[in-house]
Amino acid sequence: MLWTEVSEISIELYENHPDVDPRYILFTDLHNLVINLEGFNDDPTKSNERILEAIQMNWIEELN
């Protein structure tokens, strides 16, 4: 997975971290969860606030 695969990342987070509420996650914690996902193989330094926010919003949508 790459940072640009926001939907796939959010689905993986939803499936792998059902105990985490994405509405209250810090971006630093979100970043760590993403880079530690199995299959994530992008450069960890290529993320930014816009990408993390998009992942967070998609993850919230997965809850509904």
Secondary structure by P-SEA (a helix, b strand, c coil): ccccaaaaaaaaaaaaccccccccccaaaaaaaaaaccccccccccccaaaaaaaaaaaaaaac
